[in-house]
Structures are given as structure tokens and as C-alpha cells.
Amino acid sequence: MLFNIVNEQVSQEFAILDALAALSRNCDGDFGV
């Protein structure tokens, strides 16, 4: 049970990181990445 909660939270954080990575690829000129 506890592992499921932690696992879900980690997957959400990875989804956020993935979205940020997609944004930085789209706007790499704006941020100079």
C-alpha cells in the first residue's frame, strides 16, 4: 500500500519533469538551454 503511494508520486514527478523537458525543447531559444 505504502509502496503504491510512493510509486504513484514518483511517476507524477517524472511526468512533470517530462513536461518541463518538452517545454524546454520547444522554447530552448527563450531560456537559452
C-alpha atoms as a printed R data frame, in Angstrom:
   type eleno elety resid chain resno      x      y       z
1  ATOM     1    CA   MET     A     1  0.000  0.000   0.000
2  ATOM     2    CA   LEU     A     2  2.656  2.498   1.038
3  ATOM     3    CA   PHE     A     3  4.829  1.465  -1.891
4  ATOM     4    CA   ASN     A     4  1.930  2.144  -4.275
5  ATOM     5    CA   ILE     A     5  1.552  5.673  -2.896
6  ATOM     6    CA   VAL     A     6  5.279  6.383  -3.219
7  ATOM     7    CA   ASN     A     7  5.397  4.830  -6.681
8  ATOM     8    CA   GLU     A     8  2.478  6.970  -7.861
9  ATOM     9    CA   GLN     A     9  4.093 10.128  -6.504
10 ATOM    10    CA   VAL     A    10  7.373  9.322  -8.254
11 ATOM    11    CA   SER     A    11  5.605  8.693 -11.546
12 ATOM    12    CA   GLN     A    12  3.814 12.033 -11.209
13 ATOM    13    CA   GLU     A    13  7.140 13.783 -10.616
14 ATOM    14    CA   PHE     A    14  8.602 12.079 -13.683
15 ATOM    15    CA   ALA     A    15  5.578 13.226 -15.698
16 ATOM    16    CA   ILE     A    16  6.224 16.800 -14.536
17 ATOM    17    CA   LEU     A    17  9.911 16.530 -15.438
18 ATOM    18    CA   ASP     A    18  8.960 15.121 -18.828
19 ATOM    19    CA   ALA     A    19  6.596 18.037 -19.426
20 ATOM    20    CA   LEU     A    20  9.312 20.511 -18.417
21 ATOM    21    CA   ALA     A    21 11.760 18.816 -20.754
22 ATOM    22    CA   ALA     A    22  9.245 19.077 -23.598
23 ATOM    23    CA   LEU     A    23  8.737 22.760 -22.811
24 ATOM    24    CA   SER     A    24 12.469 23.426 -22.778
25 ATOM    25    CA   ARG     A    25 12.804 21.671 -26.140
26 ATOM    26    CA   ASN     A    26 10.020 23.844 -27.552
27 ATOM    27    CA   CYS     A    27 11.329 27.090 -26.075
28 ATOM    28    CA   ASP     A    28 15.059 26.433 -25.895
29 ATOM    29    CA   GLY     A    29 15.745 29.807 -27.543
30 ATOM    30    CA   ASP     A    30 13.796 31.674 -24.851
31 ATOM    31    CA   PHE     A    31 15.643 30.094 -21.945
32 ATOM    32    CA   GLY     A    32 18.998 29.659 -23.611
33 ATOM    33    CA   VAL     A    33 19.140 25.981 -22.648
